[in-house]
Amino acid sequence: MILILHDTPEGYPFVAERMTMPCRKVYSPQKNRKYFTWLAGAWKAMRQSRKGDVIVSLYDFQGILCLLIGYLTFRRRHILGINLLLKDKPTAKNRLASTLYRHAVRSPWFHTTVTSKAYQQWFNRKLGLDIDYPLLRDVYYDSYEPDPAMLRECDGSVFCGGRNSRDWEMMVTLARIMPERHFCFIMPDDRYSEFEHKMPENVEALHEVPMDTFVDRMSRASVICMPVTTDAPAGLITMFQAAGYKKPIISTYTVTTSEYLTPDRGYLLPSNDAELWASTIRDIFDDPGAALKKACEFHRFVTGECNEAAYVSRIEEIIRGFVP
């Protein structure tokens, strides 16, 4: 039996439904702190599992907690933690996480995946390892495909939105040196408060809006900017949402984004240099046909290589590799 461990009630709902192997869902009891939720869910999954079962943890770190609980309670279960997500931060919490990750990936009972082989190299280098992890690209949900009735005509704006690891300082500078363009920013509350009084007049800055508003404003834009500040997976959901609307995407080159965007599928820039980003945006508006061609190619890639069926099929293939 395969137990699909969910850290939230809404994440990856399709996985169990699409699996051909016998499986059932395990939902983490929701607590007032996420760490307690992860621990409660890991304990629930381990307690409900039996010898020979496989636990698929849809949040990789919760899978590590399952492994630790298994050691403490003398339960040996194969655990598959989906897609490594270790950030590069000089904090005590991240140093502890690095130690736990290093211990887990060396265990014969813990298996994991990466969203890109370049991220695998970064992860191994950071932790001093030499391990090959199966590739599992992030999933492009069927729901990312827009309802034709919801399609909007482009308004010529430049959009940047998202919660984590966005370079808002660069985006504000970019808007300032491109007064001829209208920018729409959708920001977390804390970053909005930080930049609220620094915004040039050509920026419409929103914060903590409903998802429908986020997607609507993105769907109206002519260019999507994704200046990220980490090599860890960040911004992929926004990239996939933009792909559904066939929007040209500019992103920082990282070990994660390079797995998805390539020169024929978008615009990858080596750094968050506002002048370079401005030049690229002008190129897009000067040759919209070429930009649309890249956007359509990215859409073709994610719908073919990253769809729900392909995602689940790859998980099953990985499980068959370590289960007799």
N, C-alpha and C positions, 0 to 999 in steps of 0.2 A: 504494500500500500504506500502511496505517496501522499504526504501531508503538505498542503500548500499553506504556508504561514503568512498571513497578512498582518502588517503592522497598523494599517488603517482599514476601516470598513469599505472604502471606495477604491482602493488601489488595485490595479490589474484584475478586474472582475472576470475577464474572459479566459484566464489561464486554465482554471479547472474545467470550464465548459468545453474547451477545445482539446484537452488532453485525451489521448487514446488509452493511456495507462490508467489502471484503477487509482482513484485519488479522491480526496475530500479536503474541504477548506477548514482552516483553523484561524479564527479571528482573535487578535490580541485584545484582551479586556482594556478598555480605554480608561486611563488614569489621568489625574490632574497634571502629571509631569510625564513627558515622553519617555524618559528613562525607565520609569516604573511601568509604562505601557510595554516597552520592549522586553523588560524582564518578565512581566506577567505573561506575555505572549510566548516567550521562549519556554518558560516553565510549563505552560499549558500544552504546547506542542510536544515537549519531551514526555510529559506525563501521559498524554494520550497515545503516544507512539508505542510500537511493539518491536521486538527484535526483528531485523530484516526490513523495517520500514525506512523510507527516505524522506527527510524533511527538506522541502524547497522553501527557503526563506527569501521572500521577495524584497526584503531589505537586508543587504549583506551583513551589516553589523549585528543585526538580531540573530543571524545565523551563527555568528561567533559566540554570542551569549548562549545559544543552544549547545554549542560544543562545550563551553565551560560548565554548564549545568550537567551535561552528560558525564563529564569527567568527575564532578563532585558527587553524582548519584549513581555512578558505575553503570551508566547506560551508554552503550556504543551504538550510535546511529550514524549512517551516512547523511551528511548535511550539505546541501548545495546553496551557497549564498550568492544571490544574483548580483553580478556586476560590482566589482570593487569600487569603492568610493572613499579614498583616503585623501584628505586635503593636505596641502603643504603650508602649515601654519606653525610659527614658533611659540606654541603654547604648551603648558603642562598637559592639558587635556589631549592635545594632538600627539604628544610624545607617548602618553599612555595608550592611545588608540594604535599608534604605530607598533608598540610592543605586542598588543593583543593580535593585530593583523599578522605580524611576523610569526607568532606562535601558531595561529590558526592555519595559515596556508601551508605550513610544514607538516600538519597533521594528516595522516592517511584517511581520517574520517571527515575532513572538511574539504569541500571542492568549491571552486568559485569561477567566475567568468569575468571578462573585461569587455568594455564597449569598443576598445580599439587596441590593436597590437602596439601602437606607439605608447599608449597609457601603460600597458604591461611593462614595457622597457623602463618607463619612468618609475613605476611602482617598485620593480625589482632593484633598480639602481638606488632608490631612496632607502630601501630596507636591506640592501646587501644580499639579495637573493638571485637565484637563477632558475626560475620556474616558468613553465609554459602553461598559460591558462587558456581555456577555450574562448573563442570570440563569440559574443552574443550582443549584436547591435541593439540599441534601445528600440523600443517598439513604437511603430507608427500606428496609432489607434485608428480603427475604422471611422470613429467619430470625428477625426481631423478632416475628413472629406466634407466640404461645406455643402449645405443645402443650396441648390442653384437659386432659390428664391432669396437667399441671404447675401448673394454676391453684390458688391458695391463698386461703383466706378471709382478709380483712383483719383485722389484729390491733390496729388503732387507733394504730399507731406513725407517726412522722414520719421520713422517710428523707432523707438527704443523702449523696451519694457521688460520687466522681470524682477524677481525677488532677490536672487543671489548672484554675487560675484560680477556685477556690472560696473564698468568704469564710468561713473556718472560725471566725474571731474572732466574726463576727456569729452564726453558728450556735450557738456555745457560749453566747453571751449569750441567744439565743432560748430555748435549752433551760433556762437558769437562770430565766427569767421565766415559764416554762410548766411548773412542776413536776408538774402534773397529767397531762402527756403523756410517753410513752416515745419517745425519739429513738434512731435507729440511724445512726451515722456510719461510712462506709467511706472511709478516708483513705490518702494516700500515706505512706510510712514517715517522711519528714522532718517532715510536718505532724503526724503522730501523736505523734512524739517531742516536738514543740513544745507540744502541748496535752494530753498524757497526764495531767498532774497538775492540770489546770485543769477537768476534766470534772465536771459535777454528777452526782449519783447516778442521775438519770433518763436518762443517756446510755449507750448501749452502743457503744463505739468499737472498730472493727476496722481492720486495715490490711493492705494487700497480700494480699488474699484471692483465691482462684480466681474466675474470671468466673461460674461456676455459683453460687457463694455470693453474689456481688454481686447477680446477677439474682434469686435466691431471696429474699434479704432485702428487695429493692426490691418484689418481687411481693406480699409480705405486708403492706407498709405501706399506710396509708390516704391519705397525702399525700406528694408528692415535692417537695423544696425544691431549687432551683437558683440560689443566690445567686452570680452570677459577678462577676468583677472586671475584665473586659476587654470592649471592643467587638468584638474579633476573635472569630471562631467558637470557641465553647467550650461544652461540655456537651451538644452536639446528640445524641451517641450515647446518653447517659443519657436525654435527653428522648424519643428515639425508642423506647428500650427500655420506658420508662414508658408510652408511647402504646400499645404492644402489649398491655399489661395494663389499659388504660383507667383510668389513675391520674390524678387531678387534679394539675396541676403548677403550682407557684409559681416564678416566675423574675424576676430583675432585668430591667428594660426596657433593652435595648441595641439597637444597629443590626442585630444579627444575630438575637437572640431574637424581635424584633418581626416578623420575616418569617414566623415559624412560629406563635407563640402570639399570639392576639388576644383581645379581651374575651369572645368567644363560644367560645374554644378553651382557655382557661386563665386564669391570674392573672399579669399583668405588673405589677410594682411599680416605682415610679420610683427607689427607692434601697434600699440594704441597711440599712434601719431595723428593728431587732429588734422594737420595739413595733408597727410597721405589719405586719410579717410575722406576729406573734402574733395580731393582730386578724383577719388574713385566714385563718389556720389555724382560729381559733374559728368564723368564718363558715362554713367548709367543713364542720366537724363539726356545726354547727347546722342546715345545709341540705345534707345529703349528696346529695339528688336533683339539686339545681342543679349541684353539683360533678361528679356523674357525667355529666350532660348535656354539660358543657364537655369532659370527658375523652373522651366518645364522639365529639364533633364534631372534636376534635383527631385522634383515630384515623382518622376518615373522611377528613380532609384529607391526612394523610401517606400513607395507603394509596392514595389517588386521585391525588395530585399529586407525590408524592416516591418512588414505587415504582421498582423496578429497571428495568422496561421504559421508563418515562417518562424516567428519568435517561439511559439510553443513547440513546434517540430524540432527546433534546435535544442530546447531544454530537454526534450525526451531523448534526443540523440546523445546528449552529454550524459544523462543518467545511465543509459545503456552502456556507456563506456566504463563505468565503475561499479555497476551492479551485475553480479553473475546472472 
